[in-house]
């Protein structure tokens, strides 16, 4: 992008040599200001009392009154002794009328030298132009920060999606509508907290660095603690510390925080992401289903003003009761295979071969049931659906179903083929839990680096006694994607993980 004589963005091709010259001119302007003792970077504050949205929404009250605003200079139209400019602040843009007669000859000469991207402060009175645009008639314009880079032109200069993620600050400047997603993200998290706080849940914080990577099946990031001379793990889940608090007597706890999984990057996965986990004593996974439905409804209504959202070409309805179906019944419905009729692992593997489902030698019947679910079922789950009663082989921290001990009281919530929540009736039998951990250790020894490790301190906690407990985890980023209709998880994370350019 270059600028014409009126400093309006125009679409032209700029060579590297020309770009370097433009950047040089900006630095020379700064040098001159500093030589004259007018270094903008020495200004430490500016008395802002209004923002663009305040002025627009309260125009009747503010018309003719003095206001002080500040923001980034995004456009400038020089018309001899008077000019118009646009100032972009946190809420949007505000037009200002700047006249030599009102701000003085020297200040006006300085103003004409300001560049697009500079941060300026502006004082003046509120009025409406002949064209009907609410504006500020400036009596003072002050340079608060000099921009030494050149902004790309919105529609032509910032098409590179990777550049937008890598330089989010520039994305936010040039595409201010991007802010709306992150304002909504903040509102979603705030409403989740409100939902839980009003139901007696206590928000807590647990360690990010842990000596055992537990609570989920995932590959951890490993770091080293120099003072203790031990390897530590960035947490992959919030589960085990929160359960310790249930043992300690807190009956309802939750945490919203970053977790880290050393896995691939895709439109649905980022190596660090935000997770919400809650635990409630004296309830089970049915209680967690009720909480999940209530939370999705309340948050959608509070943030979007309705209980429906359009996503992936579908209208998702949160108001209707969420469907509930066992994993076995779902596989029977969509794959035509009834795992209740399959006797053992050998028979399950034979059917998997027949259906061209790839599996590993270590996989057991329950693992293969899950592979069938992933292949045949997930993509068909459009409206909110709880898939319940997962096989014990893939649920090492979940209480078994008393009537079918090869399955567990666990559910996952699926919407438009994606998982949005995972919940259990938590396993509180320390003897059974140790056997599950030992099975996970055997899988780890067989090459599964996502299998759980034995957490001896957690085992000690369980031996003191944990009440019957329900637990729930919801991926905040995916929830935000759903409510903002975002295509990629990178669209809802301000600074997604990126490979360095060098």
ZIWO-V914944 format. One record per residue. N is the residue number from 1. RES is the residue in one small letter. PSI is psi in degrees with one decimal (* if undefined). BURIAL is I if it has 16 or more other C-alpha atoms within 10 Angstrom, else O. D_CENTER is the distance of its C-alpha to the mean C-alpha in Angstrom with 2 decimals. Layout:
BEGIN
n = [N,N]
res = [RES,RES]
psi = [PSI,PSI]
burial = [BURIAL,BURIAL]
d_center = [D_CENTER,D_CENTER]
END
This chain:
BEGIN
n = [1,2,3,4,5,6,7,8,9,10,11,12,13,14,15,16,17,18,19,20,21,22,23,24,25,26,27,28,29,30,31,32,33,34,35,36,37,38,39,40,41,42,43,44,45,46,47,48,49,50,51,52,53,54,55,56,57,58,59,60,61,62,63,64,65,66,67,68,69,70,71,72,73,74,75,76,77,78,79,80,81,82,83,84,85,86,87,88,89,90,91,92,93,94,95,96,97,98,99,100,101,102,103,104,105,106,107,108,109,110,111,112,113,114,115,116,117,118,119,120,121,122,123,124,125,126,127,128,129,130,131,132,133,134,135,136,137,138,139,140,141,142,143,144,145,146,147,148,149,150,151,152,153,154,155,156,157,158,159,160,161,162,163,164,165,166,167,168,169,170,171,172,173,174,175,176,177,178,179,180,181,182,183,184,185,186,187,188,189,190,191,192,193,194,195,196,197,198,199,200,201,202,203,204,205,206,207,208,209,210,211,212,213,214,215,216,217,218,219,220,221,222,223,224,225,226,227,228,229,230,231,232,233,234,235,236,237,238,239,240,241,242,243,244,245,246,247,248,249,250,251,252,253,254,255,256,257,258,259,260,261,262,263,264,265,266,267,268,269,270,271,272,273,274,275,276,277,278,279,280,281,282,283,284,285,286,287,288,289,290,291,292,293,294,295,296,297,298,299,300,301,302,303,304,305,306,307,308,309,310,311,312,313,314,315,316,317,318,319,320,321,322,323,324,325,326,327,328,329,330,331,332,333,334,335,336,337,338,339,340,341,342,343,344,345,346,347,348,349,350,351,352,353,354,355,356,357,358,359,360,361,362,363,364,365,366,367,368,369,370,371,372,373,374,375,376,377,378,379,380,381,382,383,384,385,386,387,388,389,390,391,392,393,394,395,396,397,398,399,400,401,402,403,404,405,406,407,408,409,410,411,412,413,414,415,416,417,418,419,420,421,422,423,424,425,426,427,428,429,430,431,432,433,434,435,436,437,438,439,440,441,442,443,444,445,446,447,448,449,450,451,452,453,454,455,456,457,458,459,460,461,462,463,464,465,466,467,468,469,470,471,472,473,474,475,476,477,478,479,480,481,482,483,484,485,486,487,488,489,490,491,492,493,494,495,496,497,498,499,500,501,502]
res = [x,x,x,x,x,x,x,x,x,x,x,x,x,x,x,x,x,x,x,x,x,x,x,x,x,x,x,x,x,x,x,x,x,x,x,x,x,x,x,x,x,x,x,x,x,x,x,x,x,x,x,x,x,x,x,x,x,x,x,x,x,x,x,x,x,x,x,x,x,x,x,x,x,x,x,x,x,x,x,x,x,x,x,x,x,x,x,x,x,x,x,x,x,x,x,x,x,x,x,x,x,x,x,x,x,x,x,x,x,x,x,x,x,x,x,x,x,x,x,x,x,x,x,x,x,x,x,x,x,x,x,x,x,x,x,x,x,x,x,x,x,x,x,x,x,x,x,x,x,x,x,x,x,x,x,x,x,x,x,x,x,x,x,x,x,x,x,x,x,x,x,x,x,x,x,x,x,x,x,x,x,x,x,x,x,x,x,x,x,x,x,x,x,x,x,x,x,x,x,x,x,x,x,x,x,x,x,x,x,x,x,x,x,x,x,x,x,x,x,x,x,x,x,x,x,x,x,x,x,x,x,x,x,x,x,x,x,x,x,x,x,x,x,x,x,x,x,x,x,x,x,x,x,x,x,x,x,x,x,x,x,x,x,x,x,x,x,x,x,x,x,x,x,x,x,x,x,x,x,x,x,x,x,x,x,x,x,x,x,x,x,x,x,x,x,x,x,x,x,x,x,x,x,x,x,x,x,x,x,x,x,x,x,x,x,x,x,x,x,x,x,x,x,x,x,x,x,x,x,x,x,x,x,x,x,x,x,x,x,x,x,x,x,x,x,x,x,x,x,x,x,x,x,x,x,x,x,x,x,x,x,x,x,x,x,x,x,x,x,x,x,x,x,x,x,x,x,x,x,x,x,x,x,x,x,x,x,x,x,x,x,x,x,x,x,x,x,x,x,x,x,x,x,x,x,x,x,x,x,x,x,x,x,x,x,x,x,x,x,x,x,x,x,x,x,x,x,x,x,x,x,x,x,x,x,x,x,x,x,x,x,x,x,x,x,x,x,x,x,x,x,x,x,x,x,x,x,x,x,x,x,x,x,x,x,x,x,x,x,x,x,x,x,x,x,x,x,x,x,x,x,x,x,x,x,x,x,x,x,x,x,x,x,x,x,x,x,x,x,x,x,x]
psi = [141.4,179.8,143.3,-173.0,-19.8,9.0,29.9,140.5,134.0,154.3,104.2,159.1,126.1,124.9,163.0,-35.8,-43.5,-39.2,-43.8,-37.9,-41.0,-41.0,-38.2,-42.0,-40.0,-42.3,-35.2,-37.7,-42.3,-45.1,-43.2,-42.4,-40.4,-38.4,-33.5,2.7,25.2,42.6,115.9,-25.7,-7.7,-11.2,125.7,-18.7,166.2,134.7,65.1,129.9,-6.6,155.3,168.0,-43.9,-37.1,-45.2,-42.5,-46.3,-23.6,34.2,-42.1,-36.3,-32.4,-12.2,127.3,-2.8,156.4,137.4,160.0,121.0,167.7,153.5,-165.9,132.8,114.2,-17.0,150.2,127.4,103.1,127.0,61.4,-114.9,-2.5,153.9,161.8,148.4,162.3,128.0,127.4,119.5,-162.6,-27.3,-18.7,-150.9,147.6,128.0,144.1,143.2,123.0,121.0,143.1,-36.8,-25.3,-34.5,-8.3,154.0,-44.8,-45.6,-37.6,-37.9,-40.6,-45.5,-41.6,-21.9,-8.8,148.2,154.1,129.3,-20.0,148.2,126.0,153.5,146.2,129.6,142.3,-175.0,148.8,133.9,176.7,132.6,171.2,-25.3,0.1,15.0,127.7,130.2,175.5,126.9,105.7,139.0,-8.1,134.0,127.1,132.8,119.2,-25.7,133.1,126.4,122.7,-1.0,166.7,124.6,142.5,150.3,135.7,-52.6,-17.9,-26.4,-4.6,48.5,-24.1,106.6,-39.5,-39.3,-36.5,-41.0,-38.3,-38.2,68.1,-33.0,-40.7,-38.0,-43.2,-33.9,-49.7,-30.6,72.8,-19.0,-20.0,-30.9,-32.8,-38.3,-43.0,-25.7,-40.2,-36.6,-46.6,-40.7,-37.5,-48.2,-40.0,-40.0,-33.2,-45.5,-43.1,-43.9,-46.0,-39.9,-39.2,-8.8,16.3,13.5,144.4,125.3,131.8,171.1,135.2,164.5,140.5,-38.7,126.2,152.6,-17.2,130.3,95.5,173.7,-5.3,166.4,96.8,156.4,124.0,163.8,137.4,135.1,177.8,131.4,110.6,-44.6,-41.0,-12.3,49.1,151.4,142.5,165.6,138.5,131.4,142.0,-10.8,172.3,-0.7,-56.5,-42.9,-36.8,-37.0,-34.7,-35.8,-33.7,-42.8,-40.6,-8.5,-8.4,124.1,-20.9,112.5,154.1,160.3,140.2,114.9,170.5,137.6,164.3,126.6,124.6,70.0,-173.0,166.6,131.4,-174.1,-15.4,-5.4,134.1,138.9,-31.0,134.9,169.6,128.0,141.6,125.6,139.8,152.8,134.5,123.3,152.1,28.7,179.8,-165.0,-20.1,-39.9,-35.7,-34.5,-41.6,-43.3,-43.0,-48.5,-46.3,-39.9,-46.3,-39.7,-48.7,-43.3,-44.2,-44.2,-42.2,-37.6,-40.8,-10.0,13.2,165.0,19.2,155.4,141.5,121.8,130.3,28.1,5.8,148.6,113.2,129.9,112.6,-14.6,-35.8,149.6,135.7,137.0,150.4,122.8,139.4,155.7,-38.8,-46.0,-35.0,-42.5,-38.6,-40.7,-43.5,-18.3,-13.0,20.5,126.3,103.6,-13.8,-21.8,-6.8,125.2,-41.4,-176.5,-39.9,-42.7,-37.4,-41.5,-36.5,-41.0,-35.1,-41.8,-41.4,-35.2,6.1,39.6,119.4,138.1,169.6,159.9,-33.6,-14.3,139.9,-177.1,-46.0,-37.4,-41.6,-36.3,-43.6,-36.7,-39.4,-41.8,-46.6,-36.1,-42.8,-24.0,-49.3,-47.1,-18.3,-4.5,89.8,-60.7,155.8,122.6,127.6,116.4,119.5,164.0,71.2,152.1,148.1,-27.9,-29.0,15.5,68.6,-10.8,17.2,143.4,138.7,154.9,126.2,-34.4,-19.7,80.9,-9.9,-5.9,165.1,161.9,77.1,147.0,158.5,143.4,127.7,137.9,129.6,43.1,7.6,149.0,130.9,-10.5,152.5,129.5,155.3,161.5,112.7,137.9,120.2,9.5,108.3,-28.7,-47.6,-40.7,-40.6,-40.5,-40.0,-43.5,-40.8,-36.0,-41.0,-40.0,-38.3,-40.4,-37.2,-42.1,-26.0,1.2,0.2,96.1,3.8,-3.9,154.5,151.2,160.4,123.3,98.4,-34.5,-37.2,-38.9,-39.9,-42.5,-44.9,-34.1,-23.9,-21.3,117.3,130.8,163.7,131.9,141.4,141.6,149.9,137.7,134.5,128.3,111.8,-40.1,-43.1,-36.6,-42.8,-42.0,-44.6,-47.1,-15.9,0.7,36.1,143.2,-38.9,147.6,-25.1,-19.9,-14.8,4.3,122.8,-43.6,79.7,157.2,126.9,146.2,132.9,148.2,-28.9,*]
burial = [I,I,I,O,O,O,I,O,I,O,O,O,O,O,O,O,O,O,I,O,O,I,O,O,O,I,I,O,I,I,O,O,O,O,O,O,O,O,I,I,O,O,O,O,O,O,O,O,O,O,I,I,O,O,I,I,O,O,I,O,O,I,I,O,O,I,I,I,I,I,I,I,I,I,I,I,I,I,O,O,O,O,I,I,I,I,I,I,I,O,O,O,I,I,I,I,I,I,I,I,O,I,I,O,O,O,I,I,O,O,I,I,O,I,I,I,I,I,I,I,I,I,I,I,I,I,I,O,O,O,O,O,O,I,I,I,I,I,I,I,I,I,I,I,I,I,I,I,I,I,I,I,I,I,O,O,O,I,O,O,O,O,O,I,I,I,O,I,O,I,I,O,I,I,I,I,O,I,I,O,I,I,O,I,I,O,I,I,I,O,I,I,I,O,I,I,O,O,O,O,I,I,O,O,O,I,O,I,I,I,O,I,I,I,I,I,I,I,I,I,I,O,O,O,O,O,O,O,O,O,O,I,I,I,I,I,I,I,I,I,I,I,I,I,I,I,I,O,O,I,I,I,I,I,I,I,I,I,I,I,I,I,O,O,O,O,O,O,I,I,I,I,I,I,I,I,I,I,I,I,I,O,I,I,I,I,I,I,I,O,I,I,I,O,I,I,I,I,I,I,I,O,I,I,O,O,I,I,I,O,I,O,O,O,O,I,I,I,I,O,O,I,O,I,O,O,I,I,I,I,I,I,O,O,O,O,I,O,I,O,O,O,O,O,I,O,O,I,I,O,I,I,O,O,O,O,O,O,O,O,O,O,I,I,I,I,I,I,I,I,I,I,I,O,O,I,I,I,O,O,I,I,I,I,I,I,I,I,I,I,I,I,I,I,I,I,I,I,I,I,I,O,O,O,O,O,I,I,I,I,I,I,I,I,I,I,I,I,I,I,I,I,I,I,I,I,I,I,I,I,O,O,I,I,O,I,I,I,I,I,I,I,I,O,O,O,O,I,I,I,I,I,I,I,I,O,O,I,I,O,I,I,O,O,O,I,I,I,I,I,I,I,I,I,I,I,I,I,I,I,I,I,I,I,I,I,O,I,I,I,I,I,I,I,O,I,O,O,O,O,O,O]
d_center = [31.23,34.35,35.67,38.93,41.45,39.64,36.33,34.66,32.25,34.18,33.45,35.75,35.70,35.80,37.25,36.02,39.23,38.69,35.13,36.48,39.12,36.72,34.70,38.05,39.11,36.07,36.86,40.49,39.64,37.83,40.78,43.20,41.38,41.34,45.01,45.81,44.10,41.32,38.32,35.23,33.27,35.72,34.57,32.57,31.66,32.25,32.94,30.30,30.99,29.40,26.51,26.87,25.56,27.89,30.80,30.19,29.66,32.60,34.92,37.92,37.85,37.11,39.45,41.96,40.29,39.06,35.37,33.65,30.46,28.73,26.30,26.28,29.31,28.20,31.60,35.23,38.38,41.55,44.64,47.39,47.70,44.59,41.05,37.83,34.37,30.76,28.63,24.82,23.23,19.95,20.81,22.55,25.97,29.37,32.64,35.32,39.04,40.53,44.33,46.66,48.90,46.18,44.48,47.49,48.66,47.07,43.64,43.78,44.81,41.88,39.49,40.79,39.84,36.20,33.77,30.79,27.79,29.81,28.60,31.33,32.38,34.50,36.82,38.69,39.58,37.71,39.49,39.24,40.51,43.10,40.36,38.73,35.70,34.79,35.23,36.24,39.77,39.39,41.87,39.95,37.56,36.40,34.64,32.01,30.41,31.60,29.30,30.70,28.55,28.82,26.00,25.68,26.86,24.05,25.28,27.00,25.71,21.94,21.87,20.76,17.19,17.02,18.39,15.78,13.01,15.53,16.65,13.78,16.24,18.65,16.33,15.65,19.43,20.71,18.25,17.64,16.35,13.03,12.72,12.86,9.42,8.05,10.99,10.20,6.72,9.07,11.68,10.06,9.58,13.01,14.55,13.62,15.35,18.12,18.68,19.13,21.00,23.50,24.23,25.28,22.38,22.21,19.03,19.76,18.65,19.77,20.37,17.93,21.08,23.15,26.50,25.69,22.60,22.67,21.08,19.88,21.32,19.54,20.71,19.96,19.92,23.25,24.29,27.60,28.57,31.59,33.21,33.17,33.70,31.45,28.59,25.37,22.14,18.51,17.55,16.41,16.17,16.95,19.86,23.10,22.95,21.99,24.92,27.16,26.50,27.62,30.71,31.24,31.50,28.19,28.04,24.52,21.66,17.89,15.26,11.55,10.84,9.99,12.03,13.51,15.21,17.62,17.26,16.92,14.41,14.03,12.25,10.91,10.84,9.70,12.10,9.89,6.93,6.46,9.40,11.59,15.25,18.28,21.99,24.91,28.52,31.21,29.20,28.24,25.88,27.39,26.29,22.72,22.94,24.14,21.31,18.68,20.52,20.94,17.34,16.15,19.09,18.78,15.14,15.82,19.06,17.94,15.07,16.69,20.22,20.98,20.54,20.24,17.70,18.67,16.76,18.36,21.63,21.84,21.94,20.19,22.06,20.70,24.01,26.14,26.44,24.15,26.41,27.34,28.99,29.88,28.84,32.57,33.20,30.25,31.60,35.07,34.01,32.22,33.96,37.34,37.48,38.20,37.18,39.23,42.22,41.28,43.27,41.73,39.60,42.37,42.47,38.69,38.78,41.67,39.84,36.76,39.12,40.65,37.30,36.23,33.37,32.93,32.90,33.76,36.94,35.21,33.62,35.24,35.60,32.35,30.40,32.13,31.41,27.67,28.28,30.08,27.24,24.71,27.26,28.74,26.63,22.83,23.10,25.28,23.03,21.87,22.11,20.49,22.55,22.96,24.50,26.55,28.99,27.73,30.35,30.94,30.68,26.88,26.35,27.75,26.51,27.45,30.68,33.10,34.35,37.87,39.36,37.75,37.06,35.82,32.70,30.24,28.78,25.27,23.03,19.89,18.45,18.38,17.56,18.50,19.20,15.87,15.43,13.17,15.02,17.72,20.49,24.00,27.20,26.97,29.82,31.95,35.09,35.36,37.99,36.00,32.85,34.89,36.15,32.65,31.59,34.83,34.10,30.69,32.55,35.02,32.33,30.94,34.50,34.80,31.98,28.76,26.63,23.79,26.24,26.10,28.29,30.66,29.50,32.92,31.79,29.71,32.84,34.88,32.65,33.09,36.82,36.96,35.69,32.40,32.83,31.70,27.93,25.11,21.62,18.29,14.93,11.87,8.73,6.08,3.69,7.24,8.26,6.26,7.69,10.86,11.33,10.69,12.63,10.53,12.42,10.31,7.02,7.89,8.02,4.49,4.27,7.36,9.40,9.09,12.10,15.21,18.83,20.99,23.41,26.27]
END
